Amino acid sequence: MNKMNRAMNTGEKILMIIFALLVIGGVYYYFVYSPVQKDLVNQRSRREELSVELRNLQAQVKDMRDMKTELEELEGAQDSPRMESYNNSRAEIGLLNDILTASEEYTIDFSSVSRDGNQIRRSFSLRFTTDSFDTAEQIIKSLRDSRCRCLIDDVSYKAATVKVVKQTNEDGEEEEVNEVGTVSVSLIATFYETMVGGTEDAGLPEDGKTIRG
């Protein structure tokens, strides 16, 4: 059998080199360059997500701090409206219902009635949710400044996750704006009444005693 050996000419060598370079380039693109680029894109996207989450948390912390300051001021600067005569429970419940119409939902639980001489204390817990810190603050102010003497104590609050929405500003440019979700508030408060001008009934505790529930 005769073997035929033929050396490649210059054109064939150039084609082989080009083919080899294409193969190497394809392997590099699919197994090195493309995965690296995808990883870089994913990292940039993750950084942007983390940046948005950080802005959200910063906005929520600021709003919660502002709300805490406002509530502390409310607790420390309560006026003293005149005490209504016993038994003023119906008027107090009506007052609460009127004030809480600004909330999305609420629960009132009267826990006890105490008597100390002519002074009657009617304690209750209140839980409500609103659409903003401003509304929650206004509800607490309305209760504090109501016609019935009411001492507010043990206020706590919790804001839902802040969300970022896009709005168009006055210049027609789109910008991101932080919005807080619902705000949940819990507090303990006491209505004060007096036996002066009041009428005793079955729900009145003895002097120095407390009736629960």
Stockholm file with secondary structure:
# STOCKHOLM 1.0

chainA/1-213         MNKMNRAMNTGEKILMIIFALLVIGGVYYYFVYSPVQKDLVNQRSRREELSVELRNLQAQVKDMRDMKTELEELEGAQDSPRMESYNNSRAEIGLLNDILTASEEYTIDFSSVSRDGNQIRRSFSLRFTTDSFDTAEQIIKSLRDSRCRCLIDDVSYKAATVKVVKQTNEDGEEEEVNEVGTVSVSLIATFYETMVGGTEDAGLPEDGKTIRG
#=GR chainA/1-213 SS CCCCCCCCCHHHHHHHHHHHHHHHHHHHIIIIIHHHHHHHHHHHHHHHHHHHHHHHHHHHHHHHHHHHHHHHHHHHSCCCCCCEESCCHHHHHHHHHHHGGGSSEEEEEEEEEEEETTEEEEEEEEEEEESSHHHHHHHHHHHHTSSSCEEEEEEEEEECCCEEEEEECTTSCEEEEEECCCEEEEEEEEEEEESTTCCCCTTCCCTTCEEEC
#=GC SS_cons         CCCCCCCCCHHHHHHHHHHHHHHHHHHHIIIIIHHHHHHHHHHHHHHHHHHHHHHHHHHHHHHHHHHHHHHHHHHHSCCCCCCEESCCHHHHHHHHHHHGGGSSEEEEEEEEEEEETTEEEEEEEEEEEESSHHHHHHHHHHHHTSSSCEEEEEEEEEECCCEEEEEECTTSCEEEEEECCCEEEEEEEEEEEESTTCCCCTTCCCTTCEEEC
//
